[in-house]
Amino acid sequence: MAHNLYDLGDRAPNASGAWLHDTQDGRNHILPAGIILLTLLIAVGAILLLKDIWHTPDDAKVAGSITISEPFESCDDLTGEACILSADSYAYKSQRYHLADIAVPSLADARCPAEAELAQQGRTALAAMINGGTFDAQPDPIDPDPSARLLVRDGVSIGQLMILKGHARPWSPKPIDWCAGEEG
């Protein structure tokens, strides 16, 4: 059992005149502060030069895409700043746009009462979905019409939600008979 913290000979300097373990201390393994500072400056410079190459999730937005957060109301003309015109069209900043990825019943040119009712329900549903939070209005890469838009919130198409809810059908060049099955 040890009676004391020192071994014999620890209280005396060694042959070089240094005390125990004094010869191991020194700046042999420490980098000068200047080298560390220079390395940090080079790293910051490289980051600033390469930041345009790195992509962040915000960079993934489509060119021409705008983010909209204003509340929308129903309207019948283009004078509104943010309003729903029909189940597949809206006005934003006095410009008319339409959802490119869906086909909906016509409100203005309804051929039967059922089509008019479906169109009104679709308009109400689109207003509720658009007013559910901020969304991106992206130009349709397929449709050359500059007013064609894909509305996307959190990576999900609002038009596809309209289809899932039964207020629209996938867009098709063939006309859809919304009155089919109705007795006249």
C-alpha positions as CSV (number, residue, x, y, z in Angstrom):
1,M,0.0,0.0,0.0
2,A,1.3,3.4,-0.9
3,H,2.0,5.7,1.9
4,N,2.7,8.7,-0.2
5,L,2.2,10.1,-3.7
6,Y,5.8,10.0,-4.7
7,D,8.1,7.2,-5.5
8,L,11.7,7.2,-4.4
9,G,13.7,9.6,-6.5
10,D,10.7,11.6,-7.7
11,R,11.7,14.6,-5.5
12,A,15.0,15.0,-7.2
13,P,15.7,16.3,-10.7
14,N,17.0,13.8,-13.3
15,A,20.4,13.9,-15.0
16,S,19.3,16.8,-17.3
17,G,18.3,18.9,-14.4
18,A,14.5,18.7,-15.2
19,W,12.0,17.5,-12.7
20,L,9.8,14.4,-13.3
21,H,8.0,14.7,-16.7
22,D,9.1,18.3,-17.3
23,T,10.9,17.2,-20.4
24,Q,7.7,16.0,-22.0
25,D,6.0,19.4,-21.7
26,G,6.6,21.8,-24.5
27,R,5.3,23.2,-27.8
28,N,6.3,20.3,-29.9
29,H,2.8,19.2,-30.7
30,I,0.9,22.5,-30.7
31,L,0.1,24.2,-34.0
32,P,0.9,27.9,-34.1
33,A,-2.2,30.1,-34.0
34,G,-1.3,31.7,-37.3
35,I,-1.6,28.4,-39.1
36,I,-5.0,27.7,-37.6
37,L,-6.2,31.2,-38.5
38,L,-4.9,30.8,-42.1
39,T,-6.7,27.5,-42.5
40,L,-10.0,29.0,-41.3
41,L,-9.7,31.9,-43.7
42,I,-9.1,29.5,-46.6
43,A,-12.1,27.4,-45.6
44,V,-14.4,30.5,-45.4
45,G,-13.1,31.7,-48.8
46,A,-13.8,28.3,-50.3
47,I,-17.3,28.2,-48.9
48,L,-18.1,31.7,-50.3
49,L,-16.8,30.7,-53.7
50,L,-18.6,27.4,-53.8
51,K,-22.0,28.5,-52.3
52,D,-23.5,29.0,-55.7
53,I,-22.7,25.4,-56.6
54,W,-24.3,23.9,-53.5
55,H,-28.1,23.5,-53.7
56,T,-30.5,23.9,-50.8
57,P,-34.1,22.8,-50.7
58,D,-35.2,26.4,-51.5
59,D,-33.2,26.2,-54.8
60,A,-35.4,23.4,-55.9
61,K,-38.2,25.8,-56.7
62,V,-39.2,26.0,-60.3
63,A,-38.1,29.1,-62.3
64,G,-41.0,31.6,-62.4
65,S,-42.6,30.1,-59.4
66,I,-44.1,32.5,-56.9
67,T,-45.0,31.9,-53.3
68,I,-48.5,33.0,-52.3
69,S,-49.7,33.5,-48.7
70,E,-52.6,36.0,-49.2
71,P,-56.1,34.8,-48.3
72,F,-58.4,34.2,-51.3
73,E,-62.1,35.1,-51.6
74,S,-64.6,34.1,-54.3
75,C,-65.1,36.7,-57.1
76,D,-66.5,36.9,-60.6
77,D,-64.0,39.3,-62.2
78,L,-60.2,40.0,-62.4
79,T,-60.2,43.1,-60.2
80,G,-59.5,41.1,-57.1
81,E,-56.0,40.9,-55.7
82,A,-56.5,37.2,-54.7
83,C,-59.8,35.5,-55.5
84,I,-61.2,32.3,-56.8
85,L,-63.0,32.6,-60.2
86,S,-64.0,28.9,-60.6
87,A,-63.0,25.4,-59.5
88,D,-59.9,25.6,-61.7
89,S,-59.1,29.3,-62.0
90,Y,-58.1,32.2,-59.8
91,A,-57.1,35.8,-60.1
92,Y,-54.0,37.1,-58.5
93,K,-52.9,40.7,-58.7
94,S,-55.4,41.3,-61.4
95,Q,-54.1,38.5,-63.6
96,R,-56.2,35.3,-64.4
97,Y,-54.6,31.9,-63.9
98,H,-55.9,28.3,-64.3
99,L,-54.9,25.0,-62.8
100,A,-53.2,23.1,-65.6
101,D,-53.5,19.6,-64.2
102,I,-57.2,19.2,-63.8
103,A,-60.5,19.4,-65.6
104,V,-63.6,20.7,-63.7
105,P,-67.3,21.3,-64.4
106,S,-68.1,24.7,-65.9
107,L,-69.8,27.2,-63.7
108,A,-70.6,29.7,-66.4
109,D,-71.5,27.3,-69.2
110,A,-73.1,24.5,-67.2
111,R,-75.2,22.3,-69.4
112,C,-77.3,20.9,-66.5
113,P,-78.1,21.7,-62.8
114,A,-75.9,18.9,-61.6
115,E,-72.9,20.4,-63.5
116,A,-73.6,23.8,-62.0
117,E,-73.8,22.3,-58.5
118,L,-70.5,20.4,-59.0
119,A,-68.8,23.5,-60.3
120,Q,-69.9,25.5,-57.2
121,Q,-68.8,22.8,-54.9
122,G,-65.4,22.6,-56.7
123,R,-65.0,26.4,-56.4
124,T,-65.7,26.3,-52.7
125,A,-63.3,23.4,-52.3
126,L,-60.5,25.2,-54.2
127,A,-61.0,28.2,-52.0
128,A,-60.6,26.1,-48.9
129,M,-57.5,24.3,-50.2
130,I,-55.8,27.5,-51.3
131,N,-56.6,29.2,-48.0
132,G,-55.0,26.3,-46.2
133,G,-51.6,28.0,-46.0
134,T,-48.8,29.3,-48.2
135,F,-48.4,27.6,-51.6
136,D,-46.2,27.9,-54.7
137,A,-47.8,28.8,-58.0
138,Q,-45.5,27.2,-60.6
139,P,-45.7,27.6,-64.4
140,D,-46.8,24.3,-66.1
141,P,-43.7,22.9,-67.9
142,I,-45.9,21.1,-70.4
143,D,-48.6,23.7,-71.2
144,P,-47.3,26.7,-73.3
145,D,-50.1,28.9,-71.9
146,P,-48.5,31.5,-69.6
147,S,-51.5,31.5,-67.3
148,A,-51.3,27.7,-66.7
149,R,-50.2,27.0,-63.2
150,L,-49.5,24.0,-60.9
151,L,-50.3,24.9,-57.3
152,V,-48.1,23.1,-54.9
153,R,-48.0,23.0,-51.1
154,D,-45.4,20.9,-49.3
155,G,-44.7,19.0,-52.5
156,V,-48.4,18.1,-53.1
157,S,-50.4,19.4,-56.1
158,I,-53.6,21.2,-55.0
159,G,-55.1,20.0,-58.4
160,Q,-54.4,16.4,-57.5
161,L,-56.1,17.0,-54.1
162,M,-59.1,18.3,-56.0
163,I,-59.1,15.1,-58.0
164,L,-58.8,12.9,-54.9
165,K,-61.7,14.8,-53.3
166,G,-63.9,14.3,-56.3
167,H,-64.1,17.9,-57.4
168,A,-62.1,17.5,-60.6
169,R,-60.7,14.9,-63.0
170,P,-57.3,14.6,-64.5
171,W,-56.9,17.0,-67.4
172,S,-57.7,15.5,-70.8
173,P,-58.1,17.1,-74.2
174,K,-61.4,15.2,-74.5
175,P,-64.4,17.0,-73.1
176,I,-66.0,15.5,-70.0
177,D,-69.8,15.1,-69.8
178,W,-70.5,16.2,-66.3
179,C,-74.3,15.6,-66.9
180,A,-73.9,12.0,-67.8
181,G,-76.5,9.9,-65.9
182,E,-78.8,12.8,-65.1
183,E,-82.4,12.4,-66.3
184,G,-83.5,15.4,-68.2
